Amino acid sequence: MEKKALLVISFGTSYPETRKKTIAATEKHLQKAFPDHDFYRAFTSRMIINKLKKRDGEAVDVPQEVLKKLKAAGYTHVQCQTTHIINGHEYDITLKELKAFEKDFKSLTLGRPLLTTVEDYEETVDIVMKQMPKLKKGEALVYMGHGSDHHANSTYPCLDYMFKMKGYEDVYVGTVEGFPELENIVPLLQEKKYKKIYLAPFMLVAGDHAINDMASDEEDSWKAVLEEERFKVECILEGLGEYTGIQNMFLDHLKKAQPVTEM
């Protein structure tokens, strides 16, 4: 007898409000499309998992722990979807964990991160720009991506280029922990003589980085740095996971998921 499971794998967040709007909303969207699959959640951030357990008494497993439980419970088919943005460290770790179980189920599949193909970049730009304020003369939008020391950090300058290619000359993409950094973008903003800058996270959730590194009044936050440079700044605290279009992209990736044996 076949027994099917849907496992949605996210980095995670310790901020319950944005988790409900983004991760949980995306999970529900995927669940609705696969009603014959039992739903399971996993986070890849051990730090967030530990914080949730200590602070809230809430238990969330890493992917391999969920797969052990699914194997023991007799599941035969497991479909997994990551909500990671890039094909970076977290995705590599996830795939490695899943491959260790490839012989334990009749089928074990994984859908790719948000930005994988050129078409993904194009569709993502179209979706997010429908959610952002229409930029007037003298205004720019700066996205804060996470960034990485993984070679997949090239996603962010590629994304910046895609915005420009699709006609959004006043949109810039920076990162907290990669390239380009805010200091690489500020001279471009000064050169164009913008008066107002919108800041928004290019992350699934509007969590710690968005709230503290981007929008806080701490002297090294992106908001504070740009205000020090005499720009007027408005922060948009919305995670990508809030947008139905992005949820649909993850659903499309799930429907196109490949067996981990072939990845």
N, C-alpha and C positions, 0 to 999 in steps of 0.2 A: 504494500500500500504506500502510495506517494504521500509525502509530508513536506510542505513547502514553507520556506521562511524568507522574509525580506529583511535585510540588515542594512541600515543606513549609518554610515560612518562619517563622523564630523570631528574636527579638531576639538570643538567644545568651547564653552564659555562659562564663567562663574557668575555672570550677570543674568538673573532670571527673567527680567523684563525683555531684554533683547533675544534671549534664547527662545522665549515663547513666540516672538514675532518672526524669527528667522529659522532656527534649526527645527523647532517643533512644527512650524507652519510648513516647511519643506517636507518633513517626515509625513505629515498628514496628507499632503498633496500626492506623494508617492504611494502611500498606503491605499488611497482611494482608487488608484489605477490598478492595484494588485490585491483585490479583496480576498482572493483565495490563498494569500500568503500571510502567515503569522508575522507580526512586526517585532523587530528587535532594534535596539539602539547601541552604538558603541562610540566612544570618544578616543582620539589618539593622543591627546595631551595628558600625560600622567600627572602633571602638576595640577591641572584643573580637576581631574578625577579625585586626587587626594584632598584638594581644597573643598570640594563639594561634600566629600565624606566627612571631613573634620568639622566643617562649618554647619552643614545642613543635615548630616546623617543620610545623605542621598548617595546611593551606589550606582555607578555607571561603569561598565566593563570596557576594557580594550578589545579590539576585534578578536584576537586569538582566544580570549576567555569566553566570548559569546559563541565562537565556533566549537569550542570544547563542549559547551552546554547543548548546542544543537546536535552535535554528533551523539552525545549521550542520550538525548531525547528521541533519537531515531529519525531525524529529518533527512530527507533524501535529496532535496533540491534547495539550494540557497542562492538567492540573488542579492548581490551587494551593490550599493551605490555610495561613492564618496561625495561629500559636499565640499571638498577642498577646491581651492581656486586654481592652483597651479600643480603641475606634475613634479613636485619637489620632494623634500625629505619625508614629509608625513605620508605622501602617497607611496613613495618607495618602500617605507616601513610597512604600510598597510598591505601592499602587494606581496611582500615577503612573508608576512604573517599568514596571508590567505593561501599562498602556495604550499605551505606546510600541511594544509588540509585537503589538497587537491584530490587525493585518493580516498577521502573519507565520505564523499557524497557522490551521488549519480551525476550531479551537475553543481558547479560552484563558479559563479560568474561575478564580474566586477565592471561597473560603469566608470568611465574616466572622469577626471576633474573638469571643472567648468571650462577652462581655457586650454583646449587640446588641439583643435584644428583651426585653420584660418577662418572657416565658417563660424566657429564658436566666437572668435574675436569680433567678427562683423555683427553677428546677432546680438552679442552682449552690448556692444556700443549702441546699437539701435534701441535696445531695451532700457538701458540706464538713462539715456538722454531724454527719453519720454518721461522719466521720473524727476529729472532735475529742472530747476527754474530756467526759463528761456533767457539766455545771456543777452544783456543789452550792451551797447557800446561802452567800453571802459570797464567791463566785467570779465572775470575769468573763473573757471572751475578747476580746482586742484584736488585730485584724488590721492588719498593716502592708502597705498598698498602695504602689505606686511613686509615683503622683501625677504631675501634668503642668501646664504652663501652657496646654495646649490646652483648648478648651471641653469636650472629652470627660472632663475631670477630674470633671465632675458625676456620672460613673459611681459614684464612691466614696461621696458622701453618699446617692445613690440606693440603693446597695447596703446601706448602714447602715440606711436606712429599711425596706428589704425584710426584713432580719433581724428588725426589730422587728415588722413586719406579720405575719410568720410565727411570732411568739411567742417569739423569742429576745431578750428584753429586756436580757440581760446580755452581748450581743455588740456590739462597737464596731468601726468601720472608720476608720483614720487613714491618712495618707500621709507619705512621706519628702519629696516634692518638690511637694506640692500642698495642697489643703484637703480635710478637716480635718487639722491637724497634731496631734502628741501633746499639745502644750500646750493644745489645744482640748478634748481628751478627759480629761485629768487631773482637772479640776474636777468632771466628771460622775462619775468613779470615786470621788472623795473624797465627793461628795454621797451616793452610795449606800453608802458605808462598806464597800467591799469589802476583804477580807483578802488574797485571792490573785488574781493576774492571770496568765492564760495569754497568751503572745505567739506569734503565728504569722504567716508571710508570706502575703499574698494576692497571690502572684506565681507564674508558671509554675515558676520554679526557686527553690531555697533557696540563692542565691548570695551575692554581695558585700553587698547590702543586708541580707539576713537574718543573715548571719554577723557582720558588723561593725556596721552601724547599728542592728540589732535586738538581737542576743544577746551581743555582746561585753561586756567589763568596762571599755571606754573610758567616760570620765565622761559623754559626751553620747549614749551608746547608749540606746535605749528601756528596756532592762533596767536600766541603771544609774540612769536618771532615775526610774523607778518605784520602785526599791529605796530611793532617796534619800527618796522620799515615804512610806516605811515599808510598802510593799506587798511581800508575798512574790511572787516572779516565777518562772514556769516557762516556758521557751522550747521551742517545737515547730518543729524545723527540717525541715519537709516542704514541698516545692513542690507547687502544684496539679497539675502534670503527672504526679505520682506516682499520682494517683487514677484508677482505671479509669472512674469516672463522668464525670470531666472529659475524659478521652480520648474517651469515647463522644460527648460533646457536640461536640468538634472533628470527629469523624467525621460526625455528623449535619449540621454546617455544611458539610462537604466535599460531602456528598451533595446538599445544597441550593445548592451554589455557582452563582453567576450568571456569565454571560459578561461580561468586563470592558468590552465595548462598551456594556453596559446599566447600568453602575455610575457 
